[in-house]
Amino acid sequence: MRPYHRHTPDQAFLLPASLTEVISPQDPVYVVRRVVTQLDLSRIHASYRAERGRPPFHPEAMVGLLLYGACRGIYSSRRLQAACCDNVSFLYLTDWARPDFRTISTFRKRFQDELQGLFSQVLELCREAGLVRLGHVALDGTKVRANASKHKAMSYGRLLAKRTSLEEQVAGWFQRADEEDAEEDEEHGPDDDGFSLPEGWEETLKRLHKVETAQARLEEEAREKVTRAGQDPAAATVHPKAQTNFTDAESRIMHTPDGFQQCYNAQIAVDAESQIIVACEVSHAPPDVQRLRPMLQQIIDRHGRAPKELSADAGYASEGNFAALDEAGVYAVIALRRYRRDEPPDADPAPARSSNRWPHRNRMRERLRSREGKEKYKLRKQTVEPVIGQAKFARGFRQFLRRGGDAVSAEWSLVCTASNLLKLGKVWAAA
């Protein structure tokens, strides 16, 4: 007999086997299981007050499923359903529950706000473990593709031309119907009444409605913009090149390493000592410069104080941002120019020229030229960029699955929560 390991796959167990016997002790499923038992899920529990129909799946199982899926780079409802059937770790976490993809999708939509709130709860656990110190925080943004095609976007000028074309097409139908109705019945045959609309008219009217809605959306955005500026809304005009997307109206065309894509701008602020994400958000504004002050305020709101130091790349550089950081008492190091790929790592992050018009910028230039400033700025690349890389490449989050600002914000919050869970798990394992 050859010296093989025993191989009897059809052999039944005499006693039930524990799934934990075949799961690696280093598997993050144990961290997720430990965390979900400490989360406040009372708002989800309260929604299941009626005792009728089939019993719902336990909230801990569903929340754990979504969190562990994000830790393992599995986000699709259908892929999560498959994992619940053939992945031992998922079977353990859900206690052999096998929700189908519709149930998973419905749960994610129904409890969108509650799932987004998990970020704060897990962040509190990280704070209790001593992982949130706010000594040095690095801020950065990344473009994440929306669940929409850039080819489904149309400029305001093209919308006006398309609307005119569709309206002329519809008017031509009725004119043709009137002409044919006046002719002899026998000319049309027994199956044509002479005034019916042609085939495909429903689709054309549907397209016309979409164009009218998109046009109204751009006009409303223009009115809101001039209203915020204190001007008369009636004087608002829409630039002919202003664009909107039919599939996801809140996404925007943004420049990415792969060219221009339909995207959202996802932001994170990361603690340098632990790589814990201390604040996150999703914006439809392509420039990063507009997001520094909202992110700084979010850090203050979540933690009760501003970080001692903050670093960011040149995309966040502006006199207003520098002034806001000084007012908050934050020692900031923000590059004043973008690096080229062929430059050495110790290249000067500040241009040589200066201007007396921008005192905060001049002060930032001097800070970046100092030895201390250069050392502080080096922390940015080793702090925030690896966290973004882990989310996008290691865990495969390259595109949002849902549409709309609120939905993608909840989705990004779940991704950031999973990132913090994995960091927290390492500390618990070492304790």
Secondary structure as GFF3:
##gff-version 3
##sequence-region A 1 431
A	DSSP	three_ten_helix	19	21	.	.	.	ID=ss1
A	DSSP	alpha_helix	29	36	.	.	.	ID=ss2
A	DSSP	alpha_helix	42	46	.	.	.	ID=ss3
A	DSSP	alpha_helix	59	71	.	.	.	ID=ss4
A	DSSP	alpha_helix	77	86	.	.	.	ID=ss5
A	DSSP	alpha_helix	88	93	.	.	.	ID=ss6
A	DSSP	alpha_helix	101	110	.	.	.	ID=ss7
A	DSSP	alpha_helix	112	116	.	.	.	ID=ss8
A	DSSP	alpha_helix	118	128	.	.	.	ID=ss9
A	DSSP	beta_strand	136	145	.	.	.	ID=ss10
A	DSSP	three_ten_helix	150	152	.	.	.	ID=ss11
A	DSSP	beta_strand	153	155	.	.	.	ID=ss12
A	DSSP	alpha_helix	156	182	.	.	.	ID=ss13
A	DSSP	alpha_helix	185	188	.	.	.	ID=ss14
A	DSSP	alpha_helix	201	228	.	.	.	ID=ss15
A	DSSP	three_ten_helix	233	235	.	.	.	ID=ss16
A	DSSP	beta_strand	243	245	.	.	.	ID=ss17
A	DSSP	beta_strand	252	256	.	.	.	ID=ss18
A	DSSP	beta_strand	259	271	.	.	.	ID=ss19
A	DSSP	beta_strand	277	283	.	.	.	ID=ss20
A	DSSP	three_ten_helix	288	291	.	.	.	ID=ss21
A	DSSP	alpha_helix	292	303	.	.	.	ID=ss22
A	DSSP	beta_strand	309	312	.	.	.	ID=ss23
A	DSSP	three_ten_helix	314	316	.	.	.	ID=ss24
A	DSSP	alpha_helix	319	327	.	.	.	ID=ss25
A	DSSP	beta_strand	331	334	.	.	.	ID=ss26
A	DSSP	alpha_helix	359	369	.	.	.	ID=ss27
A	DSSP	alpha_helix	371	389	.	.	.	ID=ss28
A	DSSP	pi_helix	390	394	.	.	.	ID=ss29
A	DSSP	alpha_helix	405	430	.	.	.	ID=ss30
###
